[in-house]
Amino acid sequence: MPYPESDQEVQARVAAMRTELRKLGWLEAKNLHIDERWATDNLDRLRADAADLVKLGPDVIFITGGRVVPIVRQQTRSIPTVFVGVTDPLGQDYVESLARPGGNITGIASPEYSVVYKLLELLKEIAHVQRAALVSNPENTSTVFYRRHFEAAAPALAVHPVMMPVQRPDDIERAFETFAQPPHGGLVFPSDLTLLAHRQMVTALALRHRLPAIYSDRAMVTSGGLASYSADRTTMFQQGAVYVDRILRGEQPGDLPVQQPTRYELVINTKTATALGLEIPTGLLARADEVVE
């Protein structure tokens, strides 16, 4: 897990995975042993943890996040590996095909890059922005692809696109302050480990600078963010547990098709909307899967 162990949201997802494994007959201390590594968003620590896990010789490795996949693949091409939350695994050459991945890795993919159009469309509907910044860590291998789709989507929605690369907390604060100077701006957050790890800071800065923002993870909204549109991450972890079960029972990861998210959720924080001076359209509230008040 490329998050701090104190991250309760991600811990809840891992707990859902463990619960699903129990339902499938895998009981810890009886026929299942799980070694956990919580590496934070630190690539050196991720590499060390990956090497450590591979040395243990597990029957299967379970990982999340696109930044983690190439690190684990450098360590092993033989130990079965199940990923959750990786965008475009075929385009990034992690699998031979979605239907038959081949090799030792398969899992549950993140939404396609084109989801940024939906994010921008929702932001425009909520806040009528004229400028929008795509906020992401350039170390994220998906950033360049999100950028292409974002820049293509913006003209169709009459929005001026801006790129906002951030890597460290001081980057985030500086970038928010600079972007907030002209009016009518908003922020779009594709899936990104760094920003999720710093979500309390991110959502506080967006509110302080009165910047409406839409996120790719509901955890950002429960932390004070305005709105999110994303795949149901808990369901994805449960689906990942099913693949772990099938591999432990003898199936090969290369024969298990990469699954695409099937359930998406729109979450809106009306308290944050009020603080930003925004009135959420009634029709949008009716479409929301969850309203945080």
Secondary structure, DSSP 8 states (H G I E B T S, - for coil): --S-TT-HHHHHHHHHHHHHHHHTT--BTTTB-------TT-HHHHHHHHHHHHHT--S-EEEESTTTHHHHHHH-SSS-EEEEEES-TTTTTSSS-SS---TTEEEEE---TTHHHHHHHHHHHHH--SEEEEEE-TTSTTHHHHHHHHHHHHHHTT-EEEEEE--SHHHHHHHHHHHTSSSSEEEE--S-HHHHHTHHHHHHHHHHTT--EEESSHHHHHTT-SEEEEE-HHHHHHHHHHHHHHHHTT--GGGS--B----EEEEEEHHHHHHTT----HHHHHH-SEEE-
